Amino acid sequence: AAAAAGGATTASASAGGGGGGAGATLQIEMAELAAAAQAGRESRVSIISKLTRSMHIVLLAALEAAKKSSTGSFTGSEFMAEHRRVSRHYVSVHDPGEFWDVLQHTQAYGFIGVHAPRSSRPGRRKTETPPPCCYGPAAAKNTYSVQDIPEGEVESTIALLMRLIEQG
């Protein structure tokens, strides 16, 4: 699965119809799923529809951080800063513990990957890979990337997440 690269744009599938609430959210999700099925590929949107609002915010922050990066990857510190910015925008404040819990679940869904994580545990050999779901200062030094978002679908995924967060 390709990591999300900055600058990728694509036209988002239109859900049609107005209104708000769960009905409109479901309508948007179904339109996105239908477009994905027509494209003949597995849809990440089908997983997004199962995520909580907190996970939506984490994934949106990761996509925004990836867009700002020339490599598509970003440090845990950059990720947390972007998450704070997104959370403030949507008036959703999370404590750091909840942030890392939500991140762990998002990793479990296969969206966010951890690369070359550093461990704060003394005596660990440099060749030994620490567990991917680290917390606190060690996790802030990890390098992350967004995974399983198809090439060219970063912008439409961001737009979908923003709609889901606003309606959630």
Secondary structure as the mmCIF struct_conf table of DSSP 4:
data_model
#
loop_
_struct_conf.conf_type_id
_struct_conf.id
_struct_conf.beg_label_comp_id
_struct_conf.beg_label_asym_id
_struct_conf.beg_label_seq_id
_struct_conf.end_label_comp_id
_struct_conf.end_label_asym_id
_struct_conf.end_label_seq_id
HELX_LH_PP_P HELX_LH_PP_P1 ALA A 2 ALA A 5
TURN_TY1_P TURN_TY1_P1 GLY A 6 GLY A 7
HELX_LH_PP_P HELX_LH_PP_P2 ALA A 11 SER A 14
HELX_RH_AL_P HELX_RH_AL_P1 GLY A 21 GLN A 38
TURN_TY1_P TURN_TY1_P2 ALA A 39 GLY A 40
BEND BEND1 ARG A 41 ARG A 41
BEND BEND2 ARG A 44 ARG A 44
HELX_RH_AL_P HELX_RH_AL_P2 VAL A 45 ILE A 48
TURN_TY1_P TURN_TY1_P3 SER A 49 LYS A 50
BEND BEND3 LEU A 51 LEU A 51
HELX_RH_AL_P HELX_RH_AL_P3 ARG A 53 LYS A 68
BEND BEND4 SER A 69 GLY A 72
STRN STRN1 SER A 73 THR A 75
HELX_RH_AL_P HELX_RH_AL_P4 GLY A 76 HIS A 89
TURN_TY1_P TURN_TY1_P4 TYR A 90 VAL A 91
HELX_RH_AL_P HELX_RH_AL_P5 PRO A 96 ALA A 108
TURN_TY1_P TURN_TY1_P5 TYR A 109 GLY A 110
BEND BEND5 PHE A 111 PHE A 111
STRN STRN2 ILE A 112 HIS A 115
BEND BEND6 ALA A 116 ALA A 116
BEND BEND7 ARG A 121 ARG A 121
TURN_TY1_P TURN_TY1_P6 PRO A 122 GLY A 123
TURN_TY1_P TURN_TY1_P7 LYS A 126 THR A 127
BEND BEND8 GLU A 128 GLU A 128
HELX_LH_PP_P HELX_LH_PP_P3 THR A 129 PRO A 131
BEND BEND9 PRO A 132 PRO A 132
HELX_RH_AL_P HELX_RH_AL_P6 GLY A 136 LYS A 141
BEND BEND10 ASN A 142 ASN A 142
STRN STRN3 THR A 143 VAL A 146
BEND BEND11 ASP A 148 ASP A 148
TURN_TY1_P TURN_TY1_P8 GLU A 151 GLY A 152
HELX_RH_AL_P HELX_RH_AL_P7 VAL A 154 GLN A 167
#
